[in-house]
Each structure stands twice: as structure tokens, then as C-alpha cells.
Amino acid sequence: MKAEILAAPAFSYGVVRLDSGDEVKVEAGAMAAMSGGVEIETKAQGGVLGGLKRSVLGGESFFINTYRASSGGEVALASKLPGDLQMMTLDGSRALMVQSGSWLASDPGVDVDTKWGGAKTFFSGEGLFLLRCTGSGDVLVSTYGGMIAKELAPGEAYSVDTGHIVAFDEGIGYEVTKVGGWKSTILSGEGLVARLTGPGTIWMQTRSEQDLVGWLTSVLPFTRS
């Protein structure tokens, strides 16, 4: 995928260049602009059942848009929240686990599937499902805020609020656990965190969508229907 990321890092805007015959898979609603000569096809990724799986379980749109250029062109992409965009490349030797809502686009050779995060993740109230990206090609991910990468050595553990996780290598072990004792979990405002264990790389975002929703809920007036 040939992409230029503009207006980074606060309001990143990705421009994907398509040569003749090229195509790119894009999350529904992410297209901000496109040039003439680019065609769009909308369908459920992996068929109807695959689309339902991504939508109901992964929190993603039921549909994926495929943009094709018969004679060259470009597609401009933007995420729902202000933040950064980053390209990650898969060579077929590893899988990338992407937090629901962070996947923006990928090459045709990348398969995007949904993987159950486990009952342990259910109790966090966040990120019930992760998108599993496999195959060969580039994946464009978005963040709310900036993106930070951290490399974990074998056996090294690192705890991250689930709302700040963007992606991680599939080989990394993860579990949702308390930030401390039950008193700290209830009173500290931190709640439960994801404990990730290396080896591998994790990518984090500097802001949390759940925190934004919680703040808006606390300041917006309550209206009875």
C-alpha cells in the first residue's frame, strides 16, 4: 500500500495512491475523498457470516469497502477521532491483533478476522474482541491521540489500560487483571488492566475513547425522554 500520511500527528489524514489495477480494503465510513476513476465495491468481508462476525463480535462495520483504480487514482482516509495513523507491514510469518475500532484499511492480501478475547476480557467492559490480521501486505491503523510502541523481552510483563491498547503481536500473552487490590481497583478509578507478557511489540494510544465517553457523560445535561 502506497500511502502518505498528512497533518500528523494530531489530525492524521491518509492518502492511499493506487496504480492501475490496484485495490485497497477500507473500513466503511472512513473515506474522506477520492479521485475520479476510482471505483468502490461494498460487501461483507468473508461473506454474510464473516461480516456478521466482524460486526457483532468485533464492533466493526458489517461491510468493508474495496476501492479499485482502473487507470490510477487516490483515496483519502480519516478516522472518527483526532489522532495518528500508522502503517504496519505483515510478511505472512506473524499475525497482528488489532483493538476493535483501530483498523482503518489494508491491502487485499491481508485477511481481517475476529478473535474472541476470552471471558476474562468480558469483565473489563472494554475490547471484548480483537481483530486478527494475517497474510501479506500493509495494515493502516488509527489511534485516538498519539501512538507509542513498546518492545517486550521474553517474560517481560507490562500492564496497560485496555482503552489504550491499539495492537500487539499475536505471540504476546495477555490477560485482564486488577490494577492492585480490590480497594485500589474500586476506588482508584483505574479498574481493570490488560497484563501483556512478551516477547513482542505492543502499540498504545495516548488517549482512551472510553475515558472520553465517561467525561462527556459526566458533563452533559441529563434529559428524560
C-alpha atoms as a printed R data frame, in Angstrom:
    type eleno elety resid chain resno       x       y       z
1   ATOM     1    CA   MET     A     1   0.000   0.000   0.000
2   ATOM     2    CA   LYS     A     2   1.456   3.344  -1.033
3   ATOM     3    CA   ALA     A     3   0.142   5.851   1.475
4   ATOM     4    CA   GLU     A     4   1.121   9.367   2.506
5   ATOM     5    CA   ILE     A     5   0.107  10.450   5.993
6   ATOM     6    CA   LEU     A     6  -0.651  14.166   6.200
7   ATOM     7    CA   ALA     A     7  -1.471  16.516   9.123
8   ATOM     8    CA   ALA     A     8   0.213  14.163  11.608
9   ATOM     9    CA   PRO     A     9   0.228  13.528  14.461
10  ATOM    10    CA   ALA     A    10  -2.866  15.234  15.898
11  ATOM    11    CA   PHE     A    11  -5.217  15.114  12.897
12  ATOM    12    CA   SER     A    12  -3.678  12.499  10.604
13  ATOM    13    CA   TYR     A    13  -5.138  12.080   7.141
14  ATOM    14    CA   GLY     A    14  -4.044   9.149   4.966
15  ATOM    15    CA   VAL     A    15  -3.847   9.426   1.179
16  ATOM    16    CA   VAL     A    16  -3.568   5.993  -0.491
17  ATOM    17    CA   ARG     A    17  -2.125   6.082  -4.014
18  ATOM    18    CA   LEU     A    18  -3.493   3.447  -6.392
19  ATOM    19    CA   ASP     A    19  -1.754   2.436  -9.601
20  ATOM    20    CA   SER     A    20  -3.713   0.937 -12.470
21  ATOM    21    CA   GLY     A    21  -5.392  -2.261 -11.249
22  ATOM    22    CA   ASP     A    22  -4.577  -1.668  -7.561
23  ATOM    23    CA   GLU     A    23  -7.155  -2.004  -4.809
24  ATOM    24    CA   VAL     A    24  -7.398  -1.378  -1.072
25  ATOM    25    CA   LYS     A    25  -9.861  -2.583   1.598
26  ATOM    26    CA   VAL     A    26 -11.232   0.211   3.794
27  ATOM    27    CA   GLU     A    27 -13.432   0.332   6.884
28  ATOM    28    CA   ALA     A    28 -16.937   1.579   5.987
29  ATOM    29    CA   GLY     A    29 -17.267   5.325   6.592
30  ATOM    30    CA   ALA     A    30 -13.504   6.023   6.600
31  ATOM    31    CA   MET     A    31 -13.295   7.509   3.083
32  ATOM    32    CA   ALA     A    32 -12.868  11.306   3.208
33  ATOM    33    CA   ALA     A    33 -12.241  11.909  -0.520
34  ATOM    34    CA   MET     A    34 -11.272  10.108  -3.710
35  ATOM    35    CA   SER     A    35 -10.226  10.948  -7.235
36  ATOM    36    CA   GLY     A    36 -12.123  10.259 -10.420
37  ATOM    37    CA   GLY     A    37 -11.552   6.852 -11.956
38  ATOM    38    CA   VAL     A    38 -11.667   5.082  -8.598
39  ATOM    39    CA   GLU     A    39 -14.470   2.562  -8.217
40  ATOM    40    CA   ILE     A    40 -15.986   1.289  -4.970
41  ATOM    41    CA   GLU     A    41 -17.429  -2.123  -4.166
42  ATOM    42    CA   THR     A    42 -19.207  -2.705  -0.855
43  ATOM    43    CA   LYS     A    43 -19.591  -6.207   0.525
44  ATOM    44    CA   ALA     A    44 -19.438  -8.189   3.745
45  ATOM    45    CA   GLN     A    45 -15.871  -9.315   4.395
46  ATOM    46    CA   GLY     A    46 -15.794 -13.129   4.360
47  ATOM    47    CA   GLY     A    47 -19.403 -13.311   3.176
48  ATOM    48    CA   VAL     A    48 -22.542 -12.701   5.210
49  ATOM    49    CA   LEU     A    49 -21.436 -14.817   8.192
50  ATOM    50    CA   GLY     A    50 -17.987 -13.257   8.210
51  ATOM    51    CA   GLY     A    51 -19.495  -9.770   8.079
52  ATOM    52    CA   LEU     A    52 -21.842 -10.553  10.953
53  ATOM    53    CA   LYS     A    53 -18.928 -11.904  12.957
54  ATOM    54    CA   ARG     A    54 -16.918  -8.707  12.496
55  ATOM    55    CA   SER     A    55 -19.918  -6.502  13.207
56  ATOM    56    CA   VAL     A    56 -21.497  -8.243  16.199
57  ATOM    57    CA   LEU     A    57 -18.340  -9.606  17.800
58  ATOM    58    CA   GLY     A    58 -15.641  -7.198  16.677
59  ATOM    59    CA   GLY     A    59 -17.505  -3.903  16.950
60  ATOM    60    CA   GLU     A    60 -16.631  -3.104  13.347
61  ATOM    61    CA   SER     A    61 -18.914  -2.267  10.444
62  ATOM    62    CA   PHE     A    62 -20.751  -5.182   8.824
63  ATOM    63    CA   PHE     A    63 -19.374  -4.057   5.460
64  ATOM    64    CA   ILE     A    64 -15.924  -3.373   4.050
65  ATOM    65    CA   ASN     A    65 -15.426  -1.104   1.048
66  ATOM    66    CA   THR     A    66 -12.951  -2.101  -1.662
67  ATOM    67    CA   TYR     A    67 -11.613   0.752  -3.790
68  ATOM    68    CA   ARG     A    68 -10.152  -0.068  -7.215
69  ATOM    69    CA   ALA     A    69  -8.423   2.102  -9.773
70  ATOM    70    CA   SER     A    70  -8.651   1.107 -13.430
71  ATOM    71    CA   SER     A    71  -6.207   3.807 -14.514
72  ATOM    72    CA   GLY     A    72  -4.710   5.094 -11.260
73  ATOM    73    CA   GLY     A    73  -6.018   7.424  -8.563
74  ATOM    74    CA   GLU     A    74  -6.131   8.034  -4.828
75  ATOM    75    CA   VAL     A    75  -8.371   7.512  -1.817
76  ATOM    76    CA   ALA     A    76  -8.101   9.756   1.259
77  ATOM    77    CA   LEU     A    77  -8.950   8.252   4.648
78  ATOM    78    CA   ALA     A    78  -9.721   9.738   8.056
79  ATOM    79    CA   SER     A    79 -10.549   8.141  11.399
80  ATOM    80    CA   LYS     A    80 -13.512   9.115  13.590
81  ATOM    81    CA   LEU     A    81 -11.428  10.671  16.369
82  ATOM    82    CA   PRO     A    82  -8.402  13.005  16.192
83  ATOM    83    CA   GLY     A    83  -5.096  11.217  16.382
84  ATOM    84    CA   ASP     A    84  -2.388   9.481  14.423
85  ATOM    85    CA   LEU     A    85  -2.202   6.914  11.628
86  ATOM    86    CA   GLN     A    86   0.497   4.292  11.234
87  ATOM    87    CA   MET     A    87   1.314   1.655   8.645
88  ATOM    88    CA   MET     A    88   2.186  -1.855   9.827
89  ATOM    89    CA   THR     A    89   3.523  -4.490   7.439
90  ATOM    90    CA   LEU     A    90   2.750  -8.217   7.559
91  ATOM    91    CA   ASP     A    91   5.014 -10.682   5.715
92  ATOM    92    CA   GLY     A    92   2.948 -13.818   6.300
93  ATOM    93    CA   SER     A    93   5.077 -15.010   9.223
94  ATOM    94    CA   ARG     A    94   3.072 -13.434  12.044
95  ATOM    95    CA   ALA     A    95  -0.395 -12.239  12.942
96  ATOM    96    CA   LEU     A    96  -1.272  -8.826  14.314
97  ATOM    97    CA   MET     A    97  -4.001  -8.399  16.921
98  ATOM    98    CA   VAL     A    98  -5.739  -5.026  16.486
99  ATOM    99    CA   GLN     A    99  -8.111  -3.493  19.001
100 ATOM   100    CA   SER     A   100 -11.636  -3.143  17.618
101 ATOM   101    CA   GLY     A   101 -12.051   0.298  16.057
102 ATOM   102    CA   SER     A   102  -8.356   0.856  15.233
103 ATOM   103    CA   TRP     A   103  -8.316  -0.989  11.873
104 ATOM   104    CA   LEU     A   104  -8.726   1.534   9.040
105 ATOM   105    CA   ALA     A   105  -7.501  -0.111   5.827
106 ATOM   106    CA   SER     A   106  -5.323  -2.902   4.447
107 ATOM   107    CA   ASP     A   107  -4.001  -4.494   1.281
108 ATOM   108    CA   PRO     A   108  -6.090  -7.205  -0.429
109 ATOM   109    CA   GLY     A   109  -3.592  -9.831   0.743
110 ATOM   110    CA   VAL     A   110  -4.423  -9.177   4.409
111 ATOM   111    CA   ASP     A   111  -7.273 -11.146   5.976
112 ATOM   112    CA   VAL     A   112  -9.154  -9.405   8.801
113 ATOM   113    CA   ASP     A   113 -10.904 -11.807  11.164
114 ATOM   114    CA   THR     A   114 -12.360 -11.630  14.652
115 ATOM   115    CA   LYS     A   115 -10.902 -13.498  17.597
116 ATOM   116    CA   TRP     A   116 -12.677 -13.959  20.926
117 ATOM   117    CA   GLY     A   117 -10.792 -12.158  23.664
118 ATOM   118    CA   GLY     A   118 -11.937 -14.640  26.284
119 ATOM   119    CA   ALA     A   119 -14.305 -14.404  29.234
120 ATOM   120    CA   LYS     A   120 -11.502 -12.721  31.186
121 ATOM   121    CA   THR     A   121 -11.850  -9.722  28.853
122 ATOM   122    CA   PHE     A   122 -15.621  -9.563  29.367
123 ATOM   123    CA   PHE     A   123 -15.204  -8.303  32.924
124 ATOM   124    CA   SER     A   124 -13.192  -5.306  31.760
125 ATOM   125    CA   GLY     A   125 -16.195  -3.944  29.874
126 ATOM   126    CA   GLU     A   126 -13.830  -2.947  27.068
127 ATOM   127    CA   GLY     A   127 -12.457  -4.627  23.968
128 ATOM   128    CA   LEU     A   128 -14.470  -7.842  24.032
129 ATOM   129    CA   PHE     A   129 -12.983  -8.796  20.703
130 ATOM   130    CA   LEU     A   130  -9.776  -8.246  18.796
131 ATOM   131    CA   LEU     A   131  -9.346  -8.203  15.039
132 ATOM   132    CA   ARG     A   132  -6.762 -10.738  13.860
133 ATOM   133    CA   CYS     A   133  -4.882  -9.582  10.772
134 ATOM   134    CA   THR     A   134  -2.948 -12.234   8.837
135 ATOM   135    CA   GLY     A   135  -1.387 -12.653   5.408
136 ATOM   136    CA   SER     A   136   0.963 -10.393   3.489
137 ATOM   137    CA   GLY     A   137   0.650  -6.661   2.985
138 ATOM   138    CA   ASP     A   138   0.205  -3.396   4.807
139 ATOM   139    CA   VAL     A   139  -2.333  -2.554   7.517
140 ATOM   140    CA   LEU     A   140  -3.232   1.066   8.281
141 ATOM   141    CA   VAL     A   141  -4.289   1.586  11.899
142 ATOM   142    CA   SER     A   142  -5.646   4.689  13.602
143 ATOM   143    CA   THR     A   143  -5.282   5.971  17.147
144 ATOM   144    CA   TYR     A   144  -7.080   8.389  19.418
145 ATOM   145    CA   GLY     A   145  -4.170  10.653  20.313
146 ATOM   146    CA   GLY     A   146  -0.578   9.713  19.579
147 ATOM   147    CA   MET     A   147   0.884   6.227  19.190
148 ATOM   148    CA   ILE     A   148   3.656   4.719  21.300
149 ATOM   149    CA   ALA     A   149   5.378   1.384  20.605
150 ATOM   150    CA   LYS     A   150   6.955  -0.729  23.337
151 ATOM   151    CA   GLU     A   151   9.088  -3.824  22.793
152 ATOM   152    CA   LEU     A   152   8.727  -6.552  25.410
153 ATOM   153    CA   ALA     A   153  11.518  -9.030  26.099
154 ATOM   154    CA   PRO     A   154  10.702 -12.716  26.704
155 ATOM   155    CA   GLY     A   155   8.844 -12.991  30.004
156 ATOM   156    CA   GLU     A   156   8.647  -9.211  30.458
157 ATOM   157    CA   ALA     A   157   5.197  -8.097  31.659
158 ATOM   158    CA   TYR     A   158   3.557  -4.718  31.105
159 ATOM   159    CA   SER     A   159   0.091  -3.581  32.267
160 ATOM   160    CA   VAL     A   160  -1.967  -1.299  30.037
161 ATOM   161    CA   ASP     A   161  -5.469   0.103  30.433
162 ATOM   162    CA   THR     A   162  -7.482  -1.758  27.782
163 ATOM   163    CA   GLY     A   163  -8.727   1.523  26.315
164 ATOM   164    CA   HIS     A   164  -5.138   2.484  25.438
165 ATOM   165    CA   ILE     A   165  -4.232  -0.687  23.505
166 ATOM   166    CA   VAL     A   166  -4.044  -0.300  19.715
167 ATOM   167    CA   ALA     A   167  -2.369  -3.535  18.617
168 ATOM   168    CA   PHE     A   168   0.116  -6.222  19.605
169 ATOM   169    CA   ASP     A   169   1.920  -9.203  18.115
170 ATOM   170    CA   GLU     A   170  -0.139 -12.383  18.394
171 ATOM   171    CA   GLY     A   171   2.605 -14.209  20.299
172 ATOM   172    CA   ILE     A   172   2.223 -11.875  23.276
173 ATOM   173    CA   GLY     A   173   0.305 -13.377  26.193
174 ATOM   174    CA   TYR     A   174  -2.464 -11.247  27.666
175 ATOM   175    CA   GLU     A   175  -4.950 -11.365  30.487
176 ATOM   176    CA   VAL     A   176  -7.251  -8.847  32.151
177 ATOM   177    CA   THR     A   177  -6.499  -8.374  35.834
178 ATOM   178    CA   LYS     A   178  -6.926  -5.947  38.740
179 ATOM   179    CA   VAL     A   179  -4.623  -2.915  38.875
180 ATOM   180    CA   GLY     A   180  -3.999  -3.693  42.563
181 ATOM   181    CA   GLY     A   181  -6.103  -4.986  45.435
182 ATOM   182    CA   TRP     A   182  -9.896  -4.746  45.293
183 ATOM   183    CA   LYS     A   183  -9.790  -1.437  47.207
184 ATOM   184    CA   SER     A   184  -7.477   0.092  44.634
185 ATOM   185    CA   THR     A   185  -9.495  -1.404  41.783
186 ATOM   186    CA   ILE     A   186 -12.740   0.129  43.050
187 ATOM   187    CA   LEU     A   187 -11.515   3.469  44.430
188 ATOM   188    CA   SER     A   188  -8.513   4.400  42.261
189 ATOM   189    CA   GLY     A   189 -10.546   4.964  39.091
190 ATOM   190    CA   GLU     A   190  -8.199   2.620  37.215
191 ATOM   191    CA   GLY     A   191 -10.371  -0.515  37.317
192 ATOM   192    CA   LEU     A   192  -9.016  -3.500  35.373
193 ATOM   193    CA   VAL     A   193  -5.999  -3.552  33.073
194 ATOM   194    CA   ALA     A   194  -4.572  -5.846  30.420
195 ATOM   195    CA   ARG     A   195  -1.385  -7.600  31.523
196 ATOM   196    CA   LEU     A   196   0.726  -8.290  28.439
197 ATOM   197    CA   THR     A   197   3.729 -10.618  28.518
198 ATOM   198    CA   GLY     A   198   6.487 -10.700  25.882
199 ATOM   199    CA   PRO     A   199   8.191 -11.346  23.649
200 ATOM   200    CA   GLY     A   200   6.797  -8.973  21.043
201 ATOM   201    CA   THR     A   201   5.716  -5.414  20.393
202 ATOM   202    CA   ILE     A   202   2.669  -3.586  21.689
203 ATOM   203    CA   TRP     A   203   1.328  -0.327  20.317
204 ATOM   204    CA   MET     A   204  -0.579   2.050  22.603
205 ATOM   205    CA   GLN     A   205  -2.591   5.239  22.118
206 ATOM   206    CA   THR     A   206  -2.166   8.230  24.411
207 ATOM   207    CA   ARG     A   207  -5.908   8.797  24.829
208 ATOM   208    CA   SER     A   208  -8.856   6.490  25.573
209 ATOM   209    CA   GLU     A   209 -12.236   6.580  23.835
210 ATOM   210    CA   GLN     A   210 -13.881   5.125  26.949
211 ATOM   211    CA   ASP     A   211 -12.455   7.947  29.069
212 ATOM   212    CA   LEU     A   212 -13.819  10.489  26.581
213 ATOM   213    CA   VAL     A   213 -17.289   8.923  26.715
214 ATOM   214    CA   GLY     A   214 -17.159   8.854  30.514
215 ATOM   215    CA   TRP     A   215 -16.166  12.511  30.699
216 ATOM   216    CA   LEU     A   216 -18.866  13.599  28.227
217 ATOM   217    CA   THR     A   217 -21.473  11.649  30.183
218 ATOM   218    CA   SER     A   218 -20.467  13.440  33.399
219 ATOM   219    CA   VAL     A   219 -20.742  16.968  31.953
220 ATOM   220    CA   LEU     A   220 -23.660  16.700  29.530
221 ATOM   221    CA   PRO     A   221 -27.117  17.512  30.974
222 ATOM   222    CA   PHE     A   222 -29.366  14.555  31.654
223 ATOM   223    CA   THR     A   223 -32.600  14.643  29.636
224 ATOM   224    CA   ARG     A   224 -35.583  12.469  30.395
225 ATOM   225    CA   SER     A   225 -37.364  11.063  27.367
